[in-house]
Amino acid sequence: MNLVALAIERKVISWMFALFLLLGGIFSYLSLGQLEDPEFTLKKAMVITAYPGASPRQVEEEVTYPIENAIQELPYVDYVTSISSNGKSQITVEMKSTYRKKDLKQIWDELRRKINDLSSSMPPGVYPSKVIDDFGDVYGVTLALTGDGYSYDELKDYVDFLKRELVLVEGVGKVTVAGEQQSQVIVEMSTHKLAQLGLSPNHIYSLLQAQNTVSNAGRVMVDGESIRLHPTGEFDDVAELEHLLISSPGASELIYLGDVARVYREYAEVPSHIVRYNEKQALLIGLSFTSGVNVVDVGTRIDQHLQTLEYQRPHGMEIDAIYNQPAEVESSVSSFILSLFEAVAIVIVVLLVFMGVKSGLLIGGILLLTVLGTFIFMALFDINLQRISLGALIIALGMLVDNAIVITEGILINLKRGQTKLQAAVNIVDQTKWPLLGATIIAITAFAPIGLSSDASGEFAGSLFWVLFISLLLSWVTAITLTPFFADMMFKQKPSDDTSAAKSTDDPYQGALFSAYKFVLSRAMHYGKTTIILMLLMLVAALVGFKSVKQSFFPASNTPMFYIDYWHYQGADIRTTSEGVAKLEHFLRSDELVSEVTSTIGQGAPRFMLTYAPEKQYPAFAQLIVRVRDRDAVLTMIDKVRAYEQAHITDAKLKLKRMEIGPSTDAKIEARFSGPDPVVLRQLGEQAKKILAADGGAFHIRDDWRQRSKLIRPILNEQKARRLGISKSDLDQLLLTSVSGKTVGLYRDGTQLLPIIARSPAEERLNVESLHDLQIYSPVLRVFVPVTQVVDDFVVHWEDPLIMRRDRKRTLTVMADHDLLGDETPAKLFTRIRGEIEGIHLPKGYELQWGGEFESANDARSAVFGSLPLGYLAMFVITVLLFNSVRKPLVIWATVPLAIVGVSAGLLSMNASFGFMALLGLLSLSGMLIKNGIVLLDQINLELASGKDPYQAVFDSGVSRVRPVAMAAITTILGMIPLLFDVFFKSMAVTIMFGLGFATILTLIVIPVLYCKFFGIHSHKR
């Protein structure tokens, strides 16, 4: 039995199918996970290695270089960057974007094995490397804990309690804490007292190290029972350390540690990370989610659990949300769902207006069932509700009704011609089902470069393709089954005695629309050459106009937040940086537009959203995360901060950044100079910075090597030192204990292992003036001697505090950004300065590479265009198979470039940028246009097969297909109106709306004209 006849006659089956789509879609929608952005895996890991006391050059050559070589042996590596600084190597490994989450676990294991195998060949004094493979984890809920009058210990105790509790919430993956201060035991030993008593510091260090060591004392057998021996002697309290006997064994005089030192517990004098929330000391708590969950539901569970723990919260401690992804997701998904309903309503209203009440309700109902059916398959394939998948549904809405419009239109025309309802439905479906399927597959294939892209952009935007794939195929199924079924129920059949009259006298193509189209089409076909020349001129004008379109990669976010990167002069102490940031915090907090300010000093915050890139550890760095009242206040506050910087900040530089939606880079403009000599690299960087500064449109100009910093070098007299039994290590130890202190052991305090730090009292602590007053212990003389007996002089040198490398080459990156308050895009600034910077003379062995937005955009486009030829070949083959001809598909494909005319006009008139999403919209346009062209060309074949005159057949085909083609375009265009108000999809919506609108008008005219020219059909003489 024919499928259409089966759908109409077996009504129970058709009703069951419709109810399955309706109810199954509703339940699937309610069960779908909700996310802000698609699940995306950052393919980065960090390898951090400490080498205390080593200079940046030593760290680079002895630690960073061999680790980089080992990492580069892995076949998965895309590129490696590193920072070699005083005593620390920070290496970042980026894996190729073709790898997905399931591959990375094994890759990180191999990375660890490489690093572990290398540990035995590291120089003495190098600590074991730490491989951080959760560097890309996103902590979607980031909370700030503050408490006036509470110490860090008290805040930490409550945070530890919260951490234990919150990790138990269903859907929570990890809980991290940022801003913790290192608690330590301080032993302040007076050098003067040690000198008076003749005690060696090393003797005390060894006692402290051995006293609190856990060791096995064995077991003893007593009457068959094995009893463990566990001697006393461990410290139960910090104060007990002062009772440690430090006099030499057998000495008549008993000397205790408390006689020469003060022992107490405090936080590290120089913290590594400081966090403040609204000018109060704070700790940050970050919560990440497990894969595939509905983050809105998880957010509700987190809130509920925090509410049940409220009784445990000490009075005065406050928990505030810095970033609450569940709330953001709920807001964005609700907004998108509203946009989806608006788009559905717009499409249905258009159908009601142009196709009548019954046809409009029929096609609108089919549209609703198709959308709900899409939710079923999204649930089956684990596609969550998020920015991309919901945007795909809105994009698809207009196309989802195309097939149903063609079927409904055909049924109505056949009914007017006197056919029965069953005949009308069977005939139109048999006539169009394969061309419609081919056209649908072509429309899907146009989006294939997105889904098939191996790049990170493909992983991020891949759900766009799969949602369109599901929904468009389902629309074809519902068009050839449910559309005839409901049409049979809703449409009336003409009386049988009117059949012959209907066939002979009724013209189904009457009305103003058809009359106007007939007039225009007849003129265009009559003056075919003129029409083609006019179209070519319009195309050339559009291509010229396209040069004036703004270029960008991804737009800024609408979230009312922005960042301020605070860079103090290189070499600044983190405490000095903190003091400068405090003044900026106070300025921001005093403005009524600002809701909250979070400061993270020394490094970036935990990654609270996918596009946020935490900065690595720098004592001279701080970042302020500023939330304002609404999105309109973002640019206002950026302007105010810029004015404040110019008026009040002299020893630091600010970089202002808006929140990004797509992939972000350190700077929009990045020029990377690579070569062996740091001096030459700095010279090249200075030339590039001068070019950027002279442009006037570049802001935040800087380089990542930053300023050179001062270094004090004691000149050790080896001969004198050797006679006194003093080594360089002894001198290092003296200087260390006289400044920040030396770690000499561990103190066990419950679950914590606290370092025991030996240092001089404050009054003896080293400063520049007291360098010559230091005393150093001589093992030969067994007394302290002035340090000047072994040090000839203290000399100030300059050094590169940061040595940056990329792919094992020293690389200095000059960075700049466009004006956030202006209308200029980074691409326009880049185009302007590119030639001058590339004109800088590079010595032999040096090279220039471009990074920033230029590199990211090129990588994304390359990945899309990499699969484009295959996709377009498949589309062309399908059209050839549909028509069993090459010339006929060429007629359709010749109209595709005409979309540029509308795209250029739309982007220029709407002041929209041509970015990555606009590029995807442009590629998808080809599928939409070819789909319309197939419908038109298929009708030409049918008219020719009926024996009509070729010219009349082409003309009548255009007339008969004007309504379905125009309706398909109008519903797609108007259905995208809600996307115009979304910054992420605006450029894509403008591209498709204007491109499709203009190209559809041209298609209905140009395809008949080109068909006549390709096949030598001449117009009738008039």
N, C-alpha and C positions, 0 to 999 in steps of 0.2 A: 504494500500500500504506500502511496505517496505520503511523504512526511507531513506536508501541509494538510492533506486530507485526514491523516491520522490525528493531527493536532485539533482539527475542527470537529471531527466526528467522535473522537474519544475524549469527551469533555472532562471526564474525571481525571484522566492523566494530565491534561493541560492545567486543570485547577490545582492538582497536587504539585506540579512543577512550579506554578506561580506562588502557591503558599509556601513551598520549600524556600524559594528565593526571598519571600517576604519575611517569614518568621526566622528562618536560618540567618538571614542578613542582620536582623535586629539583635538576635542573641550573639552573633559573632561580633557585631560592633561593640556590644557591651563587654565582651571578653577580651578585646584587643588591648595590647599593651600601649601605653602612651608615653612618648618621649619628646624632648625638645628638638633634638636632631637625630638623624639615623645613627644606629650603633656603628661606631667607627673606631678602628684600632690604630693608635699612634705607634708606628713601628720604630720607636726609639728606645735606647737603653743608655745608661751612663755607667762609666767605669771610673771610680774615684779612688785615687791612691795618695796616701800621705807619705811625705818624705821630709820629716821635721828638720829644719836647719838648712835645707838645700836652697840654693838660689834658683830663680826661674829658669836660667840657662841649664843648671845641673838637672833640675826636674825634667826639662825638655829632653835632654840628651840621654839621661840615665834611666828615666821611667817612661815618659810619654812616647818617645821614639820606638823602643822595643815593643811596647803594648800595641801601638798603632800597627806595627808590622805584623804582629800576630793576628790582630783583628782583620786586617786586609786580606789575609789568607782565606777567610770565610767567603764562599761564593755568593752569599746572600746580601753582602754589604753594598749599599748604594754610595754612601760617602761617610767619612769620619772627620769630625772636627774636635779640636782639643784646646784647652786653656792650661798653660803651664805657668804657675805663679809660685810665690815663695812657699815652699814646703808642701805644695799640693798639685796634683795632676787631675784635671777633669776632662774626660774624654766622652764625647757623645757619638753614638753609633746610630746611623739611620739605615734601616734595611730597605731593600727595593720594594716599591709600592705594589708589586704584583703579589706579595705574600699577604695572607689573611690571618685572622686571629688564630685559627686552628694550626697554622704552621709555626707560629712564633714560639710556642712553648719549647719545641725541639731546638729552634734556632738559639734561644736564650741559653739552653742547656749546653749547646756546643760552644757558645761564647764563653760561658763559665769555665768549661774544660780548657779552652785556649788560655784563659787568664791564669787559671790554677797551675797549668803546666809551666807557665812562665815564671811563677813566683820563686822557684829555686834559683833562678839566674839573676834575680834582682840584687842590687847593691845592698850591703849591710845598712841597717837603719831605715829601710823602706818597709812600711806597714803593709799587711796583706790588702790587696785591691778589693773593693766592694763593687759588685755588679748590681745596679739598680734597674730591674727590668719592669717595675711598675711605675716608671717615670711618666707614662702616659695615662695612668688611671685618672678618671674624672670624679671628683668629690662634689656631686651635685647639690648636696646640702652642706653648706659651710656656716658654722655657728661661731660666735664670739662670746667667750665667757669673761666677764669683768666683775670686779668686786672692790669697792672703795674700802680701804683699810685692811684688805686681806693681802697676805704675802703670796709670793709665787708658790711656795710649798702648799699653802692652803688651797690655792686655785688648782694646783696640780693634783692634790688628793681628790678633789671633787671631779676633776676631769677624768682621772683614772676610773672613778666610780661610774661616770657616765659612759666612758668607753666600754667598760665591761657589760653595761646594760644595753647600750644601743646596738652593739654588734649582734645581739640576740634577736633583734627585730627582723621579722620575715621580710626578705627582699633587700636587706642591707648586706653589702659585700665586705667592705673594709671600713675601719674607723682610724683616722690618723689625727695626730695632734701637732700643731706648729706653734712655735714661739716659746717652747720650754727652755728654761735656764738650767745650765749644768750646775748641780749642787756639788760641792767639794769640801774636803777637809783641809784647812790651811794650817801649816806649821810654820810660824814666823820665827826664824832662828836669828838671833843677834850675832853678827860676825864678831863684834867686839867681845862679847861674852865667850864665844868659842875660842877666840885668840887668847883671852885671859886664862882659860882652863886648858888650852892646848889640845882641844878636841878636833878631830877631823870630821868635816861634814859627811864624807863618804861612809864613815863608821855609823853615823846616825841613820843615814839613808838605808843601809843594809839591815839595820835593826827594825826600822819601820816596815820594810818590805817583808821580812821574815816573820814578824810577830803575828800578823793577821792572816797568814797563809793557811789554807785548809789542807791538811795532810792526813794520811791514814796511819793510825796508831795500832792497828791490828785488833785481834780478838784473843780471848783466853777461855780455856775449857774448864768449867766448874761443874762436877757431878753430871757430866754428859750434856751440860748446857753451854752453848757458845755465847759469850758475853762480849760486847764491843767495848773497846777502850777509847775514851775521848777526853784527853787532858784539857784542863782549863788554860787560860792564857790569852784567849781571844778577847778583843775589846767589845764590850756591850754598850759603851757610850763614848762619845768623842772626848769627853773630859778625862776618861781613863788614860788617854794617850800621854797626858802630862806626867803620869806616874811611871812611865817607861824608864827603866834604869839604863843610862847611856854611858856610865863610866866604864873604863876598861876592866876586864875580868881580873880579879885579885887586887884591884886598887883599894887603898885604905879609905878613900873618900868616896861616898856614894853621891853620884850626880844623876839627877832625873831630868827628863826632857823639859819639864816645866821650869827648871832652873835657867835654861838658855833659850826657851821658846814659849810662845803663846799659841795654844792650839784651840781652834774654833771652827765652826762650820759656816760657810757662806756660799753664795753663787759665784760663778766665774766672774772675775773682775772685768774681763773683756768678753761680753756675750757674742755668740755667733749669729743670733737671730733675735730681733726684738719686734714684738707685735703690740700695737695699740688700737683700740676701738673708741672712737669719739674722745680722743685724748686721754684715755685710761689704759693702764697696762692690761693686757689681755692674753688669752690663749685661744687659738683657733682649733675648732673640732671639725674635721671633714668626714663626711659619710659618702661612700660610693655605693652604687646599686649593683645587684647581681644581674646577669644578662637576661633580657626578654621580659622584665617585669613591667607592670604599670606603675610608673614612678609616682603618679598622683595617689594611688592607693598606698604605696609605701610611705609617702609623705604623711598621709593621714595616720598611718600606724605609728610613725615616729612621733608625731604631735601627741597622739594618745598616750604613748609610753612615757614621754616627757611629763605629761600631765599627771600620770600615776606616780612619778618619782618626785613630784613637786614637794612632798613632805620632807624629802632629804636635802633640798636645796637650802644652803645656809642663808640666813637673812642678809640681804645686801648684795648677794651675788646675782648677776643678771645674765640671761642667755638671750642673745639677739642673733637674728639671721642676717648674714652678709649676703648670701645668695641662696635662694630657696628654689631649686629647680622644679620640684613638684608644683609649687604655686605658679611659676613661670609657664610650665607645661600646661597646667589647667587653663591658664589664661589664653595661651597661644592656640591650644587645641580647640577650646571653646570658640575662639575668634575664627579659626579655620572652619569649624563645623558650621558656624553662622554664615561664613562666606560660601560654604558648600550649599546650604539651604537657599541662600540668596541666589546663587547661580542656578540652582534647580528651578526656583521660582521664576527667574528671568527667562530661562529657556521655555518653561511651560507657557508663560504669558505670551512670548513670541509665537509659539506654536498656535495658541488659541487665536491670536490676532490674524495670523497669516494663513492658517489652515482650517479655521473653523473650530467650533466648540468640541464636537465629537472627535475629530482628528487630533486636536490639541490634547484632549484628555487621554485619548488612546496612547499617543506617543509619550506624553508625560508620565503615564502609568508604567509604560515599558522602560522609560528612563529610570524611574524610581526602583523598579525591580532589578534592573541591571546594576545600579549602584549598590543596592543591598546584596546582590549576588556576589559582587566584587569583594565585599567585606568577608563573605564566607571563605573565599579562596585566600584572602589576605591572612585570615586566621590559620588556614591549613599550612601556608608557607611561611608562617612566623614573620609577617610584615606588619610592623607596628604602625600606630597612628603617630605621625610626626610631620615635621615641616614639609619634607619632600613628598611623602606618600599622599598627604592630603592635597598638596599642590597639584600632584599628578591627577587626582580625581577631578579637580576643578578644570584642569586643562582638557581632560578627556570628555567632560560633560557634553560639549557641543558636538564632538565626534560620535558620542554614544547614540545620538538620535539620527545620525546620517542614514544608517541602514533601515531603520524603522520608517523614516520619512520616505525613502525610495519605495518601500513595500506598500506603505499606506497610500501614497500618491498613485502608485500603479493600480491598486485595488479600486480606488475611486474612479480613475480614468476608465478601467475595464467595466465597472458598473455602469458608467455613463454610456458606454458602447453597447450595453445591453446584455452583458454576460451575467450569469448567476454569481452569487457571492462565492460559492466554492470554486467555480471556474475562474473568476477574477483573481482569487488568492493563489490558486495553483499555477495559473499562467504567469503571473508576475514573479512568483518565487522561482519557478523553473527557468524563467527568462533571465533573472538577475542574480541568483544565489552565488554562482561561481564568480562572475565579475565582482560582486560585492565582497566575497571572501578574499579574492585577489587584492582588491583595493584596501580591504581591512589589514591584510598582512603587510601590504606596502606601507600603510600608515604606521603600523607597529615597527616595521623594519627601519623607518626613518629615525626612530628613537633608539635603535639598537646600539649605535656608537656609545651611548651613555651606559647601557647595561653591560655591554661587552668590553668597556674600557678597563684595562688592567691597572690604570693609574689610581691614585688615592681619590681623585674626583669621581671615578667610576664607582668606587666603594661608597663614597658619600652620597652620590646622586643616583645610584643604581636602582633604588626602589621606584624612581620615576618611570623607568622603562618597564619594570615588572608589573606595576599597577596598571599602566596603559596596556600592556600585553594582555593581562587578565580581563580588564574591563572591555576592551575593544573586541576581543574574540567572543566574549559573552554577549556583547551587543549584537553580533552577527547571529548567534544562536537564538536569542530572543526575537530577533527580527523575522527569522524564517519559521518560527514556531508560535510564539505567543502573540505576535502582532496579527497574523491571520486569524488566530483563535478569537481574540478580542474584537477584531474588525467584523468578524462574522456575527458577533453578538450585538455590536453597536450600530452597524450600517444597515440601511434598508435597501432592499432589492427593487429595481424598477419593475413595474408590471410587465408581463410577458407581451401584451399587445402593443406596447410602446417600443418594443425592441427594434423593429425594422426602422421606425422613424428616428430613433435615437442614433442608429448606425449611420443614417443618411444625412440627417440635418444638424444634429448637435455638434458644435465645435467645443471640445473640452478646454480649449486654451483661449478663453475670452477674458476681457478685463483690461484695465489700464496698464498693469505690469507687463502683460504679454504683448499688448499693442506697442508700447514703447520699446520693448526689446526687439520685436519684429522689425520696427523701423530702423533701429540702430544696427542690427545685425545685417539687414539687407544692404544698407549703405556701406558697412565695413566689407562685406563679401564682394560688393560691386567694385569698390575701390581697394582691392586687396593689397596691391603694392604700396599704396599710400598708407594703409593701416599698418603694414609691417614696418615701414620706414619710421612712422610716428612712434611706434612701440620701441624701436631701437634708439631713437633720440631720447625718449623718456628714460630708457635704461641707462644710457650714457650719462644723462643729467643726474640720475640717482646715484650712480657710482662716484661721480664728482662730488655730489653733496654728501656722500657717506664719509668723505675725508674730514668733514666738519663735525661729525658725530663724536661725542665724548667717549673715550675708551677707559674701561676700568675692569677689575677682576671680579671682586665681590663687594657689595655695598656694606656700609656700617650698620650696626644693629640699632633697633628702635628702643632697646632697653635703656632706661634713664640712668646710665652709669658711664663713667669714663675713668681713665687711668692717668696718673701723673708719675712718670719715672723721674726720680730725683738722683742726679749723679753729682756727688761731691768731687772735689779734686782728688785725683788718684793718690793713694797713700794716706788718705784721711782715716782716722780711727772711727770705728762704728759708733762710738759714743758721740763723737763730733757730728757725724751724719745725723744721729738721732736728735741732737739739739737743733740742727737746722730744720729738720722735718717738723719738729714740734711747733715752730713758728708758723710754718705753712699750714699745719693742721688747725691752729688757732684762727688763722685768717679764713680758712674754708668754713669752719664751724660757726663763725660769726655771721655768715651770709644766710639769709632766710631761704634761699633756693636750695641749700644743701640739707639733705636728710641725715646722712651719716658719712663718716670718713673712717676707713680702715687703713692703717699704715703697717707695712711689713718692711723691716729694715735689715739689711744684710743679705737678703735673697727675696725671691718672689713668694707669693702665697701658694697654698696647695691649688692644683689645677681644678677650679670649680666649674668650668665649662670647657667644652671641647676645643674651642678656638682660643682659649687663654693659654699663653705660653709663659710659664714661670721663669723668671730670671735666675741664673745660677748665683753662686755665693760670691759676693763682693762687699767688703766692709764699707766701701764708699757709695753703695747703692741703696736706694729705698724706693718703694712704690706705694702710692696712695690710691686706694680704690674708693672713688667718690660716687655716691648715689645722690641724685638730685630729685626734686619734686616731680618733674615730668620730663618727657623727652625734649620738649622745646627749650628747657633750661640748660641742656647739655652745652650747646654752642655759646650760650650767654656766659656760663661759668668758665668755659675754656678761654673766652675773651678776657674775663676778669683775672684769671690766673696768669695769663700771658702779661697783662699789665702789671700785676703784682711782682712777677719775676723781674721785669725791666726796672721797677722802682726800688725793690728791696733785696734781691738776691744777687750777690756779687761773687760768691765762692762756690757756686754750684750751677748746673745746667738742668733745665726741666725739659722733658719730652712729654707732650700731651697726646694721648691716644684715645680714640673712640673704641667701643666694643665692636668686634668684627663678627660677621655671620659666617663667612667662609674661612678658608685657611689663612692664617696670619703669618707675617714675617717680622723680623726685628725692625726693619725699616722698609718703606715703599721703594726707595732707591738704594741699591747696594752695588758699589764697585769694588771688586775683590782683586787686590794686587798680590801676586805670589812671587816669591823669590828668596834667595838665601840670606841676604844682608838686611838686618833690621833698619840700619841707617838709610839705605836706599829705599826701603819700603816706606819709611816715614816721609822721605822726600817726595815720593810719588803720591802719597796720601795728601800731603800738604798742597800739591799742585791741584789735585782733584777738589779739595775743599775750597780752594780759592776760586775755582771755576763755579762751583755751586753757590758760594757766597756772592759772587758777582752777578749771578742770574737774578736774584731778588725774589724768586718764587720758591726757593728751597728753604725749609726750616729744619731745626734740630740737626744741624750739620756736625758730624763728629766722626771719630774712627774708634774701632774696638780695642786698639792697643793703648789708647788713652795717653796721659802725660807720663813722662819718665819720672821716677821717684828717687828720693835721696837714700843713700846707704852709708852708714858709718862703718869704717873698716879699721879695727885695731891692728897695728902692724906688729906682729909677734916676732920677738928676737929669739930665734930658735936656739942659738948657742947658750944664751943666758937661761932660757927656760929649761933646757936639758940639764944644765948644772944644778938647777934647783929641783929637778924631778917633776917639772910642770909640763904638761902636754897641751896641745890645742884643745883637746876635749875638756881639760880642766878649766881652761879659759872660757870656753863656751858655757860650761856648767855654772861658772861664777856669774857670767853676764845674765844667764837665764834666771838664776835664782834671785838676782838683783833687780830683775825687771818684772816679768810675769810669773815666774816660779817654775819649778821643775817637778814633774810627776815622779814620785819616789815609791809609790805603793798603792794599794787599794784598801778601802775601808768598807766592810760589809754591813749594810743596814737593811735588814729584811730582804726585800726583792731588789734593792738597789746596790750597785757597786760604785762607790764614790772614790774618785781619785784623791790621793793624799798629795797635796802640793806644798813643797818646801820653798820658802822665799824669805827675803829680808823684811824687817819691819818697815813701816812707812817712812820713819825718819832716816833709815839707811837706804831706802829704795833709790835705785839709780835714776839720775837725770843727767842732762848733758854737762852741767857744771860739776857734778861729782864723779865723773868718769875717772879722773886721775886720783881720786881718794879711795878707790876700791882696794881691798886687800884680798890676796889669794893664798890658799894654804899650800905650803911646800912640804911634801912628804919627806924630803931629805933633811931639812932643818926642823921639821915637826912644829913649825910656827907659821903664822900668817905674815906675808911680806907684801909691801905695796905693789900694786899691779904694774906700776911704772918700771919695776925692776925687770919685767919680762916683756913689756909693751913699749916700743919706742915712740909711737905716736898714734893718734886717732885721726884718720883721714876721711873726708866726705867724698863719696863717689856718687855717680848717677847710674841707674840701671833701668832696664825695661821690666816693669813689674808684671806685665802680662805678655806672654808669647802665644799668639794664636796660630793655629795650624789648620789646614784643610787638606785632607787626602795626603798627609805626610809632608806637606810643603808649608813653610811659614807664609801666612796670608794675613795681610792687613786689609780690613774692610772699611771703606768710607761709606757712611750712611747719611741719608737725608730723607725728609718727608715733604709732601706738598702742604699747602696752607689749608688746615682743617676748616678755617672760616671762609675760605674763598670757594669759587666755583670750579677751579682748575683741578683736573684729575692727575694722579701720579703719572699716568701714561703720557700726558701732554708735557709735563715737566721733564720726564725722561727723554722724550723725543727731542726736546730743545737742548738738553745738556749732553746728550750721548756723543754727538760728533766731536765736541771739544775735548771731552775726557778721553775718548778713543784716540784723539790726536796727540796725547801726551807721549813723549818719546820713552820707550821702554828699553832699558839696557838688555844686553844678551842674557838670557837665563831668567827673565822676568816676564810675566804674562798678566793680562787683565781679563777677568770674567765678570759678567753681570749677574747679580742675584736679585733679591727683593721680589717685588710683584711681577717684574718682567720675567724672571725665571719661573716663578710659580705658574703664571698664566701660560707661558710657553709649554711647560711640562703638561699642564692639563689639556691644552689644545692638541698637543702632539699625541697624547693618549687617545683623545676622541678621534682625531683624524687618522690615527693608526688603523682603526677598524672601519673607518668610513668607506674606503674603496670597496671592501668586501660587502658592506651593507648596501651600497648603491648598485653594485653589480647584481646582488640578489634582487633588488627592486626592479632593475632593468630586465633581468631574466624572467621575472614573474609577469611583467607587462608583455614581453615577447610571447610567453606561453599562453597568456590570455587571448591574444589576438592572432597567434600563429603568423606573426609578421614582425619585421624590423622597422619598416617605415612608419607604421601606425604608432608604436611606442615613441618614436622620435618626435612625432607631432606633439605628444603630451610633454615629453621632457624639454622640448624647446620653450615651453611656457614657464618652466620653473624659475629661471633667472628673473622673470618679471616681478617676483615677490620683492626683490631689492627696492623697487620703486616705492612700494608702500612702506617698507621697513625704514628706509632713509627718511621719508616724510614723517613717519610716526615718531622715530627717535628724536628728530630735530624739533618737531612741534611740541613734544611732551618733555623736552629737555632731559631725556633719559640717556643713560650710558649704555654702550655696547660692551657687555661683560660676558662672563662665562655662561650665565643662564640665558642671556640674549642669544649667544651662539647656539645653545641647544634649541632655543625657539626657532632660530633660522633653519637649522637642520630639519626640525620636525615639520616645518612649513612645506618642504618638498614632498613629504608623504601625504599631507593634506591636499596639496594641489594635484598630485598624481591621482589620488583617490577620486577627486572630482572629475579629472580628465578621463578616467576609465569609465565612469558612469556615462559621460557624454559620448565617448567613442563607441561604447557598446551599443548605445541607441542608434548611432549612425550605421553600424553593421546591421542591426535589425531592420532599419528603414530600407537599406540597400537590398537586403535579402527579400523584402516584400515586393521588390520590383519597381520601386520608385525611381524617377529620374535622379541621377547622382546629386545635382545641385539642390533639388528640392529635398532629397533625403537628408543632406547635411543641414539645410535650413530648418526643416521640421524637427530634426534631432535636437538642435539647439533650443527650439521653442519648447519641446516636450520635457526637456531636462532643466529648464531655467528655474522652475520652482524648487525641486529637490536640491539642486546644487546651491542655489541662493539661500535656501532655508538652512542647509547644512553649514554654510559660511556664517550666516547671521546668528544662528544659535551658538556656534563656537565663539564668535566675536563677543557677543553680548554676555555669554556665560563667563567670560574672563574679566568682566568689569570688577568683581570683588578683588581680584589679584592686583589691580592697579594701586590698591592701598596697602599692599604688602611690599616692603622695601626689597625683600629677597627676590620676589617674583615679578616686580614691576617691569623690569626691562624685557623679560621673556613675554609678559602679557602684551606690552606695547608692540613688540616684534611680531607676535602672532596675529594680534588684532588688526594692525594696519597692513601687515604683509598679506594676510589672507583676504582681507576686505578688498584691497586693490587688485590683488592677483586673481580673485574670483571673478570680478567684473571683466578683467582682461581675458581670463580663461574662456568665459562664455562667448567672447567675441573672437579672440585670437585663434583658438583651436579650430573652429570652423574655417577661418580664413587660411590657416596653415594647411589644413587637410585638403582644401581645394588646390592650393599651390603644390603640395607634395604629390597629389594624384592627378594633376592636370585637369581639374574640373573648372569649367568657365562659367561665369555668371550669365544669366539670361539677358538678352537685349531688351531694354525697356524703352 
